[in-house]
Amino acid sequence: MIQRFGFSLACAAVLAAAQVFPAFAQPVQRLKAKLTAFDGQAMTLEPDAKSGLKEPLTVFITPTTRYVGSSRAQFAAINAGDYVGAAVTEGRGGTLRSKDVFVYAPALRGSGEGRFPDGERLLVNGTVTAVQPTSADDKNDGTLTLHYRGAVLNGLGQGRTVCEGRAAPPAYASPLACAADATIQVLPGAQITALAVGDKSLLLPGSPVTVAMNRTADGKTIAAGVTVEPPPPPLEKPQSPN
């Protein structure tokens, strides 16, 4: 059984891409794996301990497959007005903390807007309205405030409410739609990832990938979207003594 993965947003961009395949017989699944080969039409994915795969998997691309490249970024590079996502944990009193933040390129603005669960994590995607480093000299962690739209305003009791769900139509077009602000504490050591639209030239063997995929009625596995991380640098060969 293929295990589902959280964002990675991927994440929301590859989920949005998956909507172009109405002929799929099964729900879209996401798999994190290593790309070992690509012949221009099909990717060969190498299983790992977390994927649940027992053997390499072949996944085909199509003209409508979307590609998102990811790279490391810094908290200090986030500015008000940026479109950002965060995988958060919710503490007592609704406190939100994150160790994974995703900065979307302008072309991906609006991807997965809202507040909703994804696997074992809670995702919040919205527009940055405030950035506050932990201290004046600290550029790697701090607090983000995100303004987002959701699908419904739910009561939590004692006068507390929370705006939840995705802002995508038709949910946002309904009279139950809502908007809210989320204050998120970005913890020291958090991974900040920049996401940008790419093409299939990103599919370099050795790259870690997250694939949104499904099977067609004839059993073919198709990639709706692929998020690609840079391949790790080659290991340096030890120099032989003179």
C-alpha positions, -999 to +999 in steps of 0.1 A: +000+000+000+014+034-009+017+057+021+003+092+018+026+121+027+020+156+040+030+188+022+049+191+007+032+208-008+040+198-017+021+200-015-009+220-025+005+228-060+006+191-070-028+186-055-043+213-077-026+198-107-043+165-099-077+179-107-070+178-145-074+140-144-112+132-141-108+098-156-089+084-126-104+054-110-089+060-076-082+090-054-050+109-059-021+096-038+012+113-030+045+094-028+079+106-016+107+087-033+140+090-052+139+094-089+164+069-104+156+072-141+136+093-165+134+086-203+113+116-213+080+097-208+082+077-176+099+081-142+113+052-123+109+057-085+130+039-060+111+028-028+123+038+006+114+026+041+086+052+044+069+047+010+056+012+016+067+002-019+083-033-023+099-027-057+106+002-081+076+020-095+071+034-130+050+066-133+042+082-166+040+119-172+016+136-196+014+170-214-007+183-184+017+171-157+028+201-135+062+205-121+073+224-090+109+229-081+119+233-044+150+249-029+162+259+006+153+294+017+157+315+049+131+329+073+147+363+069+138+363+032+100+361+039+082+395+035+047+408+040+027+401+009+044+368+002+021+338-002+033+312+023+022+278+037+031+262+070+027+227+084+018+233+120+010+216+152-017+231+175-010+234+212-031+244+241-052+274+235-048+271+198-011+280+197+004+272+163+040+261+158+058+251+127+090+234+116+081+234+079+074+266+060+068+268+022+073+301+003+053+300-030+064+317-062+040+344-075+027+319-101+016+296-073-002+322-053-035+309-039-024+272-040-043+253-013-054+284+005-071+277+039-065+257+071-070+220+068-056+186+080-032+167+057-021+133+071-009+138+106-003+175+102-023+207+099-017+230+070-022+268+069-017+286+035-022+323+031-008+358+026+018+371+050+007+402+068+034+404+094+069+389+100+086+392+133+121+376+140+126+362+174+153+388+180+170+416+160+200+393+153+180+362+146+172+355+109+163+319+111+131+318+132+103+340+145+066+346+141+045+348+109+009+361+106-010+347+077-043+359+064-063+332+047-098+323+034-115+291+045-147+271+038-166+273+071-164+290+105-166+263+132-174+269+169-150+256+195-170+265+225-166+293+251-170+319+224-141+306+203-144+299+166-119+288+139-120+293+101-113+259+085-113+242+052-100+251+017-109+284+000-114+268-034-148+271-051-175+261-045-167+262-008-156+298-007-186+309-029-209+295-002-225+317+025-205+297+051-171+309+037-148+327+062-115+346+065-091+347+094-056+354+106-032+327+119-002+336+140+024+309+136+056+305+157+084+293+134+107+272+156+145+273+155+158+248+130+127+250+109+130+241+072+121+269+049+114+258+014+109+280-017+085+265-044+086+276-080+070+265-113+093+244-134+093+219-162+104+183-168+140+194-170+139+192-132+136+154-134+172+146-128+181+111-116+190+111-080+165+139-071+141+134-042+106+138-055+070+140-042+046+128-068+008+133-069-004+103-089-032+079-097-041+050-118-062+052-149-090+027-156-065+006-176-041+004-147-015+029-159+001+051-131+000+088-142+017+118-125-006+148-121+022+168-105+057+164-093+076+184-067+113+181-071+141+187-047+177+193-059+197+161-061+222+157-033+258+166-041+280+137-052+301+121-025+337+131-027+361+103-034+388+099-008+421+109-021+447+082-022+479+089-003+509+099-024 
